[in-house]
């Protein structure tokens, strides 16, 4: 890409309606200056980040990555950036709709902001959401459409020889797709600056393509270098789950069969009119987890639960997390595929329920499969800002919703963590039944398996 082509591309980006939050772990940071040095950057770049140190990267992602330079880490950066873009848009909206302003001023300012963010015309009724049942979802979807989160991880030439490959991964997160571009560079073919320039140009090209601009520019490759491209497009239901007004989606054989909206989130799921509905039998016994990956311990827990509980066991994966960015579309599909390989036809709920108080409201009357470590967290005051009253209120809600827990022992160093050894409130203990330690006590975790590759 020549300097003239680069300038032209950046100008096209600034003239588009695209809003960008970008994060790079170092490599490709020239793309930030490319965007900023051309006039009009405020129309495009909302924010940029360089989480360069391992500690900074961990804080930015909300977790320690298994490998710093990898496609999953780049996707995590991209989704974190996308959510940050939404937060900026929401904060601007709060500032705009200050209660002390009169209605006319509020409408003019909000309409002006919407036009800048979405590129929509004056004729669009931006206040239609006020007449809808769920205004938040309407605004979220409108904010999502022009936003792009860009994440880049790279391992490039340094002041000392590297044993591993020189490579980079660039992820783009939009409201309806997740994509990744990767390249293994030929060692010694370029200087550090030349590698930096190549990565930055690939970031700009990826950004332009996601924004609907066709740059028609080639990336100069050497020898047998080959760019790889991966993309997962989301259907309307998955978009609704991640950024719309869907609270949960039931999948059987990989196909959605039932969706529950946020608007009726607080209502009983199994009402008198739904007792014979096809989704009801998959709401009685719920196994929440990340299942990244699903392993033999999970399979054994399901087997033992089926011996004790009536009804089918459904897995539940929350696409949202307390301290981390939501799962991206590619990660969701990867988890669903590997579950299907181990458990063909398994019923799976994708939800937005982060905490058990939310899960209990969604799956009223359900029995949750949980390890003793999970029960320990549910009953620990420190997870409620050391507020004992708040802990008890959460337990009251879970009790009121008619939910229970089937608890499985977990090794804890030389000891075993089981229901009898846990220091938890009596209110929680009365909601628990336990699988005997003799039948299950496996020290297997998905996080440990990820670290082992």
C-alpha positions as a Markdown table, in Angstrom:
| # | Residue | x | y | z |
|---|---|---|---|---|
| 1 | Unk | 0.0 | 0.0 | 0.0 |
| 2 | Unk | 1.5 | 3.3 | -1.1 |
| 3 | Unk | 1.3 | 6.4 | 1.1 |
| 4 | Unk | -1.2 | 7.9 | -1.3 |
| 5 | Unk | -3.4 | 4.8 | -1.2 |
| 6 | Unk | -3.2 | 4.9 | 2.6 |
| 7 | Unk | -4.3 | 8.5 | 2.8 |
| 8 | Unk | -7.1 | 7.9 | 0.4 |
| 9 | Unk | -8.3 | 4.9 | 2.4 |
| 10 | Unk | -8.3 | 6.8 | 5.7 |
| 11 | Unk | -10.2 | 9.7 | 4.1 |
| 12 | Unk | -12.8 | 7.3 | 2.9 |
| 13 | Unk | -13.1 | 5.9 | 6.4 |
| 14 | Unk | -13.5 | 9.4 | 7.9 |
| 15 | Unk | -16.2 | 10.1 | 5.4 |
| 16 | Unk | -18.1 | 7.0 | 6.3 |
| 17 | Unk | -20.5 | 6.6 | 9.2 |
| 18 | Unk | -18.2 | 4.1 | 10.9 |
| 19 | Unk | -17.3 | 4.5 | 14.6 |
| 20 | Unk | -14.2 | 2.6 | 15.8 |
| 21 | Unk | -12.6 | 1.5 | 19.0 |
| 22 | Unk | -9.2 | -0.1 | 18.4 |
| 23 | Unk | -6.8 | -2.0 | 20.6 |
| 24 | Unk | -3.4 | -3.5 | 19.7 |
| 25 | Unk | -0.9 | -5.2 | 21.9 |
| 26 | Unk | 1.8 | -3.2 | 20.2 |
| 27 | Unk | 2.2 | -4.4 | 16.7 |
| 28 | Unk | 0.2 | -2.4 | 14.1 |
| 29 | Unk | 0.0 | 0.7 | 16.3 |
| 30 | Unk | 1.0 | 2.7 | 13.3 |
| 31 | Unk | -2.7 | 2.3 | 12.2 |
| 32 | Unk | -3.7 | 4.6 | 15.2 |
| 33 | Unk | -1.5 | 7.4 | 14.0 |
| 34 | Unk | -2.7 | 6.8 | 10.4 |
| 35 | Unk | -6.2 | 7.5 | 11.5 |
| 36 | Unk | -5.3 | 10.4 | 13.7 |
| 37 | Unk | -2.9 | 12.3 | 11.4 |
| 38 | Unk | -5.5 | 12.6 | 8.7 |
| 39 | Unk | -8.1 | 15.4 | 9.3 |
| 40 | Unk | -11.5 | 14.2 | 10.4 |
| 41 | Unk | -10.4 | 11.5 | 12.8 |
| 42 | Unk | -13.0 | 12.5 | 15.4 |
| 43 | Unk | -15.7 | 11.3 | 13.0 |
| 44 | Unk | -14.2 | 7.8 | 13.1 |
| 45 | Unk | -12.0 | 6.9 | 16.1 |
| 46 | Unk | -13.9 | 6.9 | 19.4 |
| 47 | Unk | -10.9 | 5.5 | 21.4 |
| 48 | Unk | -7.7 | 3.5 | 21.0 |
| 49 | Unk | -5.8 | 1.3 | 23.4 |
| 50 | Unk | -2.4 | -0.3 | 23.6 |
| 51 | Unk | -2.4 | -2.9 | 26.4 |
| 52 | Unk | 1.3 | -3.7 | 25.9 |
| 53 | Unk | 2.3 | -5.4 | 29.1 |
| 54 | Unk | 1.0 | -8.8 | 30.1 |
| 55 | Unk | -0.7 | -7.3 | 33.1 |
| 56 | Unk | -2.4 | -4.6 | 31.0 |
| 57 | Unk | -3.6 | -7.2 | 28.5 |
| 58 | Unk | -5.1 | -9.3 | 31.3 |
| 59 | Unk | -6.9 | -6.3 | 32.8 |
| 60 | Unk | -8.2 | -5.2 | 29.4 |
| 61 | Unk | -9.6 | -8.7 | 28.6 |
| 62 | Unk | -10.8 | -9.3 | 32.1 |
| 63 | Unk | -8.9 | -12.6 | 32.1 |
| 64 | Unk | -5.4 | -13.9 | 31.5 |
| 65 | Unk | -5.2 | -15.1 | 27.9 |
| 66 | Unk | -3.9 | -18.6 | 27.2 |
| 67 | Unk | -1.6 | -17.2 | 24.6 |
| 68 | Unk | -1.1 | -13.4 | 24.1 |
| 69 | Unk | -0.6 | -13.6 | 20.3 |
| 70 | Unk | -3.5 | -15.7 | 19.1 |
| 71 | Unk | -6.7 | -15.4 | 17.2 |
| 72 | Unk | -8.9 | -15.9 | 20.3 |
| 73 | Unk | -7.0 | -13.1 | 22.1 |
| 74 | Unk | -7.5 | -10.8 | 19.1 |
| 75 | Unk | -11.2 | -11.6 | 19.1 |
| 76 | Unk | -11.4 | -10.9 | 22.8 |
| 77 | Unk | -9.8 | -7.5 | 22.2 |
| 78 | Unk | -12.2 | -6.8 | 19.4 |
| 79 | Unk | -15.3 | -7.6 | 21.5 |
| 80 | Unk | -13.9 | -5.6 | 24.4 |
| 81 | Unk | -13.5 | -2.7 | 22.0 |
| 82 | Unk | -17.0 | -3.1 | 20.6 |
| 83 | Unk | -18.5 | -3.1 | 24.1 |
| 84 | Unk | -16.5 | -0.1 | 25.0 |
| 85 | Unk | -17.9 | 1.7 | 21.9 |
| 86 | Unk | -21.4 | 0.9 | 23.1 |
| 87 | Unk | -20.6 | 2.3 | 26.6 |
| 88 | Unk | -19.3 | 5.6 | 25.0 |
| 89 | Unk | -22.5 | 5.9 | 23.0 |
| 90 | Unk | -24.6 | 5.2 | 26.0 |
| 91 | Unk | -22.7 | 7.8 | 28.1 |
| 92 | Unk | -23.1 | 10.4 | 25.3 |
| 93 | Unk | -26.9 | 9.7 | 25.3 |
| 94 | Unk | -27.0 | 10.2 | 29.1 |
| 95 | Unk | -25.3 | 13.5 | 28.8 |
| 96 | Unk | -27.6 | 14.6 | 26.0 |
| 97 | Unk | -30.8 | 13.7 | 27.9 |
| 98 | Unk | -30.1 | 15.8 | 31.0 |
| 99 | Unk | -33.4 | 16.2 | 32.9 |
| 100 | Unk | -33.1 | 20.0 | 33.3 |
| 101 | Unk | -33.4 | 20.5 | 29.5 |
| 102 | Unk | -36.8 | 21.0 | 28.0 |
| 103 | Unk | -38.2 | 18.4 | 25.7 |
| 104 | Unk | -37.5 | 20.3 | 22.5 |
| 105 | Unk | -33.8 | 20.7 | 23.3 |
| 106 | Unk | -33.5 | 17.1 | 24.2 |
| 107 | Unk | -35.0 | 16.0 | 20.9 |
| 108 | Unk | -32.9 | 18.3 | 18.8 |
| 109 | Unk | -29.6 | 17.2 | 20.5 |
| 110 | Unk | -30.4 | 13.5 | 20.5 |
| 111 | Unk | -31.5 | 13.6 | 16.9 |
| 112 | Unk | -28.3 | 15.4 | 15.9 |
| 113 | Unk | -26.2 | 12.8 | 17.8 |
| 114 | Unk | -28.1 | 9.9 | 16.2 |
| 115 | Unk | -27.4 | 11.4 | 12.7 |
| 116 | Unk | -23.7 | 11.7 | 13.4 |
| 117 | Unk | -23.6 | 8.1 | 14.8 |
| 118 | Unk | -25.8 | 6.3 | 12.4 |
| 119 | Unk | -25.9 | 8.5 | 9.3 |
| 120 | Unk | -29.7 | 8.3 | 9.3 |
| 121 | Unk | -31.7 | 11.2 | 7.9 |
| 122 | Unk | -33.9 | 13.7 | 9.7 |
| 123 | Unk | -37.0 | 11.9 | 8.7 |
| 124 | Unk | -36.2 | 8.9 | 10.9 |
| 125 | Unk | -38.2 | 9.0 | 14.1 |
| 126 | Unk | -35.6 | 8.6 | 16.7 |
| 127 | Unk | -38.2 | 8.7 | 19.5 |
| 128 | Unk | -40.2 | 5.7 | 18.3 |
| 129 | Unk | -38.4 | 3.7 | 21.0 |
| 130 | Unk | -40.4 | 5.7 | 23.6 |
| 131 | Unk | -43.5 | 3.9 | 22.3 |
| 132 | Unk | -42.0 | 0.5 | 22.3 |
| 133 | Unk | -42.1 | -2.1 | 25.1 |
| 134 | Unk | -38.3 | -2.3 | 25.4 |
| 135 | Unk | -36.6 | 1.0 | 24.5 |
| 136 | Unk | -33.1 | -0.1 | 25.6 |
| 137 | Unk | -33.0 | -2.8 | 23.0 |
| 138 | Unk | -34.0 | -0.4 | 20.2 |
| 139 | Unk | -31.3 | 2.0 | 21.1 |
| 140 | Unk | -28.7 | -0.7 | 21.5 |
| 141 | Unk | -29.3 | -2.1 | 18.0 |
| 142 | Unk | -29.2 | 1.4 | 16.5 |
| 143 | Unk | -25.9 | 2.1 | 18.3 |
| 144 | Unk | -24.5 | -1.2 | 17.3 |
| 145 | Unk | -24.8 | -0.9 | 13.5 |
| 146 | Unk | -22.1 | 1.8 | 12.8 |
| 147 | Unk | -19.7 | 0.4 | 15.5 |
| 148 | Unk | -16.6 | -1.7 | 14.9 |
| 149 | Unk | -14.3 | -3.2 | 17.5 |
| 150 | Unk | -10.8 | -3.9 | 16.2 |
| 151 | Unk | -8.3 | -6.1 | 18.1 |
| 152 | Unk | -4.7 | -6.9 | 17.0 |
| 153 | Unk | -2.1 | -9.2 | 18.6 |
| 154 | Unk | 1.3 | -9.6 | 17.0 |
| 155 | Unk | 4.7 | -11.1 | 17.6 |
| 156 | Unk | 7.2 | -9.3 | 15.4 |
| 157 | Unk | 10.9 | -8.8 | 15.0 |
| 158 | Unk | 12.6 | -7.7 | 18.2 |
| 159 | Unk | 16.0 | -6.6 | 19.5 |
| 160 | Unk | 16.7 | -10.3 | 20.1 |
| 161 | Unk | 16.1 | -13.4 | 18.0 |
| 162 | Unk | 12.7 | -15.1 | 18.6 |
| 163 | Unk | 12.3 | -18.8 | 18.7 |
| 164 | Unk | 8.6 | -18.7 | 17.6 |
| 165 | Unk | 7.0 | -17.4 | 14.4 |
| 166 | Unk | 6.6 | -13.8 | 13.5 |
| 167 | Unk | 2.9 | -13.5 | 13.1 |
| 168 | Unk | -0.2 | -11.4 | 13.7 |
| 169 | Unk | -4.0 | -11.8 | 14.1 |
| 170 | Unk | -6.5 | -9.0 | 13.4 |
| 171 | Unk | -10.1 | -9.4 | 14.6 |
| 172 | Unk | -13.0 | -7.3 | 13.7 |
| 173 | Unk | -16.3 | -7.3 | 15.7 |
| 174 | Unk | -19.4 | -5.8 | 14.3 |
| 175 | Unk | -23.0 | -6.1 | 15.5 |
| 176 | Unk | -23.6 | -9.0 | 13.0 |
| 177 | Unk | -20.3 | -10.7 | 12.4 |
| 178 | Unk | -16.9 | -11.7 | 13.9 |
| 179 | Unk | -13.9 | -12.0 | 11.6 |
| 180 | Unk | -10.2 | -12.7 | 11.9 |
| 181 | Unk | -7.3 | -12.2 | 9.5 |
| 182 | Unk | -4.0 | -14.0 | 10.3 |
| 183 | Unk | -0.5 | -14.2 | 8.7 |
| 184 | Unk | 2.7 | -16.0 | 9.6 |
| 185 | Unk | 5.5 | -13.7 | 8.4 |
| 186 | Unk | 8.8 | -15.0 | 6.8 |
| 187 | Unk | 11.5 | -14.4 | 9.4 |
| 188 | Unk | 14.3 | -12.0 | 8.3 |
| 189 | Unk | 12.4 | -10.9 | 5.2 |
| 190 | Unk | 11.5 | -7.5 | 6.7 |
| 191 | Unk | 12.8 | -5.1 | 9.3 |
| 192 | Unk | 10.8 | -4.4 | 12.4 |
| 193 | Unk | 9.4 | -1.2 | 10.9 |
| 194 | Unk | 8.5 | -3.0 | 7.7 |
| 195 | Unk | 6.6 | -5.6 | 9.7 |
| 196 | Unk | 4.9 | -2.9 | 11.7 |
| 197 | Unk | 3.8 | -1.1 | 8.5 |
| 198 | Unk | 2.5 | -4.3 | 7.1 |
| 199 | Unk | 0.4 | -5.1 | 10.1 |
| 200 | Unk | -1.0 | -1.5 | 10.3 |
| 201 | Unk | -2.0 | -1.6 | 6.6 |
| 202 | Unk | -3.8 | -4.9 | 7.2 |
| 203 | Unk | -5.7 | -3.3 | 10.1 |
| 204 | Unk | -6.7 | -0.4 | 7.9 |
| 205 | Unk | -7.7 | -2.8 | 5.1 |
| 206 | Unk | -9.7 | -4.9 | 7.5 |
| 207 | Unk | -11.4 | -1.9 | 8.9 |
| 208 | Unk | -12.3 | -0.5 | 5.5 |
| 209 | Unk | -13.8 | -3.8 | 4.4 |
| 210 | Unk | -15.9 | -4.1 | 7.5 |
| 211 | Unk | -17.1 | -0.6 | 6.9 |
| 212 | Unk | -18.3 | -1.5 | 3.5 |
| 213 | Unk | -15.5 | 0.2 | 1.6 |
| 214 | Unk | -13.8 | -1.9 | -1.1 |
| 215 | Unk | -10.2 | -0.7 | -1.1 |
| 216 | Unk | -9.1 | -3.1 | -3.8 |
| 217 | Unk | -5.5 | -2.9 | -2.4 |
| 218 | Unk | -3.1 | -5.8 | -2.2 |
| 219 | Unk | -0.9 | -6.6 | 0.8 |
| 220 | Unk | 2.7 | -7.3 | -0.3 |
| 221 | Unk | 3.6 | -10.8 | 0.7 |
| 222 | Unk | 6.9 | -12.7 | 0.5 |
| 223 | Unk | 7.6 | -16.2 | -0.6 |
| 224 | Unk | 4.9 | -18.7 | 0.6 |
| 225 | Unk | 3.2 | -16.2 | 3.0 |
| 226 | Unk | -0.5 | -16.6 | 2.8 |
| 227 | Unk | -3.2 | -14.5 | 4.6 |
| 228 | Unk | -5.9 | -16.6 | 6.2 |
| 229 | Unk | -9.4 | -15.3 | 6.7 |
| 230 | Unk | -12.1 | -16.6 | 9.0 |
| 231 | Unk | -15.6 | -15.1 | 9.5 |
| 232 | Unk | -18.7 | -16.0 | 11.3 |
| 233 | Unk | -21.9 | -14.2 | 10.4 |
| 234 | Unk | -24.8 | -14.1 | 12.9 |
| 235 | Unk | -28.4 | -14.7 | 12.2 |
| 236 | Unk | -31.1 | -12.4 | 13.5 |
| 237 | Unk | -31.7 | -14.5 | 16.7 |
| 238 | Unk | -28.0 | -14.4 | 17.7 |
| 239 | Unk | -27.9 | -10.7 | 17.1 |
| 240 | Unk | -31.0 | -10.3 | 19.3 |
| 241 | Unk | -29.4 | -12.4 | 22.0 |
| 242 | Unk | -26.1 | -10.4 | 22.0 |
| 243 | Unk | -27.3 | -6.9 | 21.4 |
| 244 | Unk | -31.1 | -7.0 | 21.2 |
| 245 | Unk | -34.0 | -7.9 | 23.5 |
| 246 | Unk | -33.7 | -11.7 | 23.6 |
| 247 | Unk | -32.9 | -13.1 | 27.1 |
| 248 | Unk | -32.4 | -16.7 | 26.1 |
| 249 | Unk | -32.4 | -19.1 | 23.2 |
| 250 | Unk | -32.9 | -22.9 | 23.2 |
| 251 | Unk | -31.0 | -24.9 | 20.6 |
| 252 | Unk | -31.6 | -28.6 | 19.9 |
| 253 | Unk | -29.4 | -30.2 | 17.2 |
| 254 | Unk | -27.9 | -26.8 | 16.7 |
| 255 | Unk | -31.2 | -25.2 | 15.7 |
| 256 | Unk | -33.1 | -22.6 | 17.7 |
| 257 | Unk | -36.5 | -23.8 | 18.8 |
| 258 | Unk | -37.4 | -21.2 | 21.4 |
| 259 | Unk | -36.5 | -17.7 | 22.3 |
| 260 | Unk | -37.5 | -15.7 | 25.4 |
| 261 | Unk | -37.6 | -11.9 | 25.3 |
| 262 | Unk | -36.2 | -9.5 | 27.9 |
| 263 | Unk | -39.7 | -7.9 | 28.2 |
| 264 | Unk | -41.1 | -11.0 | 29.9 |
| 265 | Unk | -37.9 | -12.0 | 31.7 |
| 266 | Unk | -39.5 | -11.8 | 35.2 |
| 267 | Unk | -42.5 | -13.9 | 34.3 |
| 268 | Unk | -42.6 | -17.6 | 35.2 |
| 269 | Unk | -41.2 | -19.6 | 32.3 |
| 270 | Unk | -43.4 | -22.6 | 32.8 |
| 271 | Unk | -46.9 | -21.2 | 33.2 |
| 272 | Unk | -50.1 | -23.1 | 32.9 |
| 273 | Unk | -50.3 | -22.4 | 29.2 |
| 274 | Unk | -46.7 | -23.6 | 28.6 |
| 275 | Unk | -46.8 | -26.9 | 30.5 |
| 276 | Unk | -47.2 | -28.8 | 27.2 |
| 277 | Unk | -44.9 | -26.6 | 25.2 |
| 278 | Unk | -41.8 | -28.2 | 23.7 |
| 279 | Unk | -39.3 | -26.0 | 25.6 |
| 280 | Unk | -40.8 | -26.8 | 29.1 |
| 281 | Unk | -39.0 | -30.2 | 29.4 |
| 282 | Unk | -35.7 | -28.5 | 28.9 |
| 283 | Unk | -36.2 | -26.0 | 31.7 |
| 284 | Unk | -36.3 | -28.4 | 34.6 |
| 285 | Unk | -32.6 | -29.4 | 35.0 |
| 286 | Unk | -30.0 | -26.9 | 34.0 |
| 287 | Unk | -26.2 | -27.4 | 33.8 |
| 288 | Unk | -24.6 | -23.9 | 33.6 |
| 289 | Unk | -21.0 | -23.6 | 32.5 |
| 290 | Unk | -18.5 | -22.2 | 29.9 |
| 291 | Unk | -17.8 | -25.7 | 28.4 |
| 292 | Unk | -14.7 | -24.4 | 26.8 |
| 293 | Unk | -14.0 | -27.2 | 26.3 |
| 294 | Unk | -16.6 | -29.7 | 27.5 |
| 295 | Unk | -14.7 | -32.6 | 29.1 |
| 296 | Unk | -15.1 | -36.0 | 30.8 |
| 297 | Unk | -16.0 | -34.4 | 34.1 |
| 298 | Unk | -19.0 | -32.7 | 32.5 |
| 299 | Unk | -20.1 | -35.9 | 30.9 |
| 300 | Unk | -19.9 | -37.8 | 34.2 |
| 301 | Unk | -21.9 | -35.0 | 36.0 |
| 302 | Unk | -24.6 | -35.3 | 33.4 |
| 303 | Unk | -24.7 | -39.0 | 33.7 |
| 304 | Unk | -25.1 | -38.9 | 37.5 |
| 305 | Unk | -27.7 | -36.1 | 37.3 |
| 306 | Unk | -29.8 | -38.2 | 34.9 |
| 307 | Unk | -29.9 | -41.0 | 37.4 |
| 308 | Unk | -31.2 | -38.7 | 40.2 |
| 309 | Unk | -33.4 | -36.2 | 38.4 |
| 310 | Unk | -36.6 | -36.6 | 36.4 |
| 311 | Unk | -36.6 | -34.9 | 33.0 |
| 312 | Unk | -33.8 | -34.0 | 30.6 |
| 313 | Unk | -30.6 | -32.2 | 31.3 |
| 314 | Unk | -30.0 | -29.0 | 29.3 |
| 315 | Unk | -26.6 | -27.1 | 29.2 |
| 316 | Unk | -26.6 | -23.4 | 29.7 |
| 317 | Unk | -23.9 | -21.0 | 28.4 |
| 318 | Unk | -24.2 | -17.3 | 29.2 |
| 319 | Unk | -22.9 | -15.1 | 26.4 |
| 320 | Unk | -22.3 | -12.4 | 28.9 |
| 321 | Unk | -19.8 | -12.5 | 31.8 |
| 322 | Unk | -19.4 | -10.4 | 35.0 |
| 323 | Unk | -15.8 | -9.1 | 34.3 |
| 324 | Unk | -15.2 | -10.1 | 30.7 |
| 325 | Unk | -16.5 | -9.1 | 27.3 |
| 326 | Unk | -19.4 | -11.1 | 25.8 |
| 327 | Unk | -18.6 | -14.2 | 23.8 |
| 328 | Unk | -18.2 | -13.3 | 20.1 |
| 329 | Unk | -20.1 | -15.1 | 17.4 |
| 330 | Unk | -17.1 | -17.3 | 16.4 |
| 331 | Unk | -16.5 | -18.4 | 20.0 |
| 332 | Unk | -20.2 | -19.2 | 20.4 |
| 333 | Unk | -20.2 | -21.4 | 17.3 |
| 334 | Unk | -17.0 | -23.1 | 18.3 |
| 335 | Unk | -18.4 | -24.1 | 21.7 |
| 336 | Unk | -21.6 | -25.4 | 20.2 |
| 337 | Unk | -19.7 | -27.5 | 17.7 |
| 338 | Unk | -17.4 | -29.1 | 20.2 |
| 339 | Unk | -20.4 | -29.9 | 22.5 |
| 340 | Unk | -22.2 | -31.5 | 19.5 |
| 341 | Unk | -19.2 | -33.6 | 18.8 |
| 342 | Unk | -19.3 | -35.1 | 22.3 |
| 343 | Unk | -23.0 | -35.0 | 22.9 |
| 344 | Unk | -24.9 | -35.1 | 19.6 |
| 345 | Unk | -28.4 | -33.7 | 19.9 |
| 346 | Unk | -27.8 | -32.1 | 23.4 |
| 347 | Unk | -30.2 | -29.3 | 24.3 |
| 348 | Unk | -28.3 | -26.1 | 24.9 |
| 349 | Unk | -29.5 | -22.7 | 26.3 |
| 350 | Unk | -27.7 | -19.6 | 25.2 |
| 351 | Unk | -28.6 | -16.9 | 27.7 |
| 352 | Unk | -27.7 | -13.4 | 29.0 |
| 353 | Unk | -28.0 | -14.6 | 32.6 |
| 354 | Unk | -24.7 | -13.8 | 34.3 |
| 355 | Unk | -25.6 | -14.5 | 38.0 |
| 356 | Unk | -27.7 | -17.3 | 39.6 |
| 357 | Unk | -30.3 | -14.8 | 40.7 |
| 358 | Unk | -30.9 | -14.1 | 37.0 |
| 359 | Unk | -30.8 | -17.8 | 36.1 |
| 360 | Unk | -33.4 | -18.6 | 38.8 |
| 361 | Unk | -35.8 | -16.0 | 37.4 |
| 362 | Unk | -35.4 | -17.4 | 33.9 |
| 363 | Unk | -35.5 | -21.1 | 34.9 |
| 364 | Unk | -38.1 | -21.1 | 37.7 |
| 365 | Unk | -38.4 | -24.3 | 39.5 |
| 366 | Unk | -35.2 | -25.7 | 38.0 |
| 367 | Unk | -32.5 | -27.8 | 39.6 |
| 368 | Unk | -29.0 | -26.5 | 38.7 |
| 369 | Unk | -26.0 | -28.8 | 38.5 |
| 370 | Unk | -23.0 | -27.1 | 40.2 |
| 371 | Unk | -19.6 | -28.0 | 41.6 |
| 372 | Unk | -19.0 | -27.4 | 45.3 |
| 373 | Unk | -16.7 | -24.4 | 44.3 |
| 374 | Unk | -19.6 | -22.7 | 42.6 |
| 375 | Unk | -21.9 | -23.2 | 45.6 |
| 376 | Unk | -19.1 | -21.7 | 47.8 |
| 377 | Unk | -19.0 | -18.6 | 45.6 |
| 378 | Unk | -22.8 | -18.3 | 45.6 |
| 379 | Unk | -22.7 | -18.3 | 49.4 |
| 380 | Unk | -19.7 | -16.2 | 49.9 |
| 381 | Unk | -20.3 | -12.6 | 51.2 |
| 382 | Unk | -17.3 | -11.2 | 49.4 |
| 383 | Unk | -19.1 | -11.7 | 46.0 |
| 384 | Unk | -21.8 | -9.3 | 47.3 |
| 385 | Unk | -19.5 | -6.4 | 48.2 |
| 386 | Unk | -19.3 | -7.9 | 51.7 |
| 387 | Unk | -23.0 | -7.1 | 52.2 |
| 388 | Unk | -24.6 | -9.9 | 54.1 |
| 389 | Unk | -28.1 | -8.5 | 53.6 |
| 390 | Unk | -27.6 | -8.5 | 49.9 |
| 391 | Unk | -26.4 | -12.1 | 50.0 |
| 392 | Unk | -29.5 | -13.2 | 51.9 |
| 393 | Unk | -31.8 | -11.2 | 49.5 |
| 394 | Unk | -30.3 | -13.1 | 46.5 |
| 395 | Unk | -30.9 | -16.4 | 48.3 |
| 396 | Unk | -34.5 | -15.4 | 49.0 |
| 397 | Unk | -35.1 | -14.7 | 45.3 |
| 398 | Unk | -33.6 | -18.1 | 44.4 |
| 399 | Unk | -35.8 | -19.8 | 47.0 |
| 400 | Unk | -38.9 | -17.8 | 45.9 |
| 401 | Unk | -38.3 | -19.0 | 42.3 |
| 402 | Unk | -38.3 | -22.6 | 43.5 |
| 403 | Unk | -34.8 | -23.5 | 42.4 |
| 404 | Unk | -32.5 | -26.1 | 43.9 |
| 405 | Unk | -28.9 | -27.2 | 43.4 |
| 406 | Unk | -27.4 | -30.7 | 42.8 |
| 407 | Unk | -23.9 | -30.4 | 44.2 |
| 408 | Unk | -20.7 | -32.3 | 43.0 |
| 409 | Unk | -17.6 | -32.5 | 45.2 |
| 410 | Unk | -14.3 | -31.0 | 43.9 |
| 411 | Unk | -10.7 | -31.7 | 45.1 |
| 412 | Unk | -9.2 | -28.7 | 46.9 |
| 413 | Unk | -5.5 | -29.5 | 47.3 |
| 414 | Unk | -5.1 | -32.4 | 49.6 |
| 415 | Unk | -8.7 | -32.0 | 50.9 |
| 416 | Unk | -12.1 | -32.4 | 49.2 |
| 417 | Unk | -14.5 | -29.5 | 48.9 |
| 418 | Unk | -18.0 | -30.9 | 49.4 |
| 419 | Unk | -21.4 | -29.6 | 50.7 |
| 420 | Unk | -20.6 | -30.7 | 54.3 |
| 421 | Unk | -17.3 | -28.8 | 54.4 |
| 422 | Unk | -18.6 | -25.6 | 52.9 |
| 423 | Unk | -19.2 | -22.5 | 55.2 |
| 424 | Unk | -22.4 | -21.2 | 53.6 |
| 425 | Unk | -25.7 | -19.7 | 54.9 |
| 426 | Unk | -28.2 | -22.3 | 56.1 |
| 427 | Unk | -30.7 | -20.8 | 53.6 |
| 428 | Unk | -28.5 | -21.9 | 50.7 |
| 429 | Unk | -27.6 | -25.3 | 52.3 |
| 430 | Unk | -31.3 | -26.2 | 52.5 |
| 431 | Unk | -31.5 | -25.7 | 48.7 |
| 432 | Unk | -28.8 | -28.2 | 48.0 |
| 433 | Unk | -28.6 | -32.0 | 47.4 |
| 434 | Unk | -25.3 | -33.7 | 47.0 |
| 435 | Unk | -23.8 | -36.4 | 44.9 |
| 436 | Unk | -21.7 | -38.5 | 47.2 |
| 437 | Unk | -17.9 | -38.0 | 47.0 |
| 438 | Unk | -17.5 | -41.7 | 46.3 |
| 439 | Unk | -19.5 | -41.3 | 43.1 |
| 440 | Unk | -17.9 | -38.1 | 41.8 |
| 441 | Unk | -14.8 | -36.2 | 42.8 |
| 442 | Unk | -12.9 | -35.3 | 39.6 |
| 443 | Unk | -10.2 | -32.6 | 39.4 |
| 444 | Unk | -10.8 | -31.5 | 35.8 |
| 445 | Unk | -11.4 | -27.9 | 34.7 |
| 446 | Unk | -11.9 | -26.3 | 31.3 |
| 447 | Unk | -9.4 | -23.6 | 32.1 |
| 448 | Unk | -6.7 | -26.1 | 32.9 |
| 449 | Unk | -7.4 | -28.0 | 29.7 |
| 450 | Unk | -7.2 | -24.7 | 27.7 |
| 451 | Unk | -3.8 | -23.9 | 29.2 |
| 452 | Unk | -2.5 | -27.4 | 28.3 |
| 453 | Unk | -3.7 | -26.8 | 24.7 |
